[in-house]
């Protein structure tokens, strides 16, 4: 699924499935379960799953996940920015 992300006043296409895969990899790299991440960032278990599956395209949710994982949002966006 493609979505737009605004950077420097321009919209770029975002591949949310790839972003979700990077989020899952970052979560697994620090040893968090989905439940631990959900608790840490204040989202529901189902919302974390939706992000990791590329179904939740809410940029605010992605920012909360990045903060909880202590990684920059840019890392989760990968080459998208």
C-alpha positions, 0 to 999 in steps of 0.5 A: 500500500502506498501513502504520502509522506511530506518532506521539505514541502514535497510529498513522497510515496511511502511503502508502508509494508516495508516500513512495517517490516523495518518496525518489526525488525527494530522491535525484534532487535531489542527483544521486545514482544508486541505486547511490550512495545504496545505498553511502552508506546501506548498503542494497542496490540492490534495497532502494533500488528497493523503497523508491522503489517503495513496496514496502519499508515498513521504517521503519529503512530509510527512516531510513537513506535520509533520513540519507544524503540529509541530509533529515529523515524527516518530509520523506519522509513528507510530510503523513503526519505 
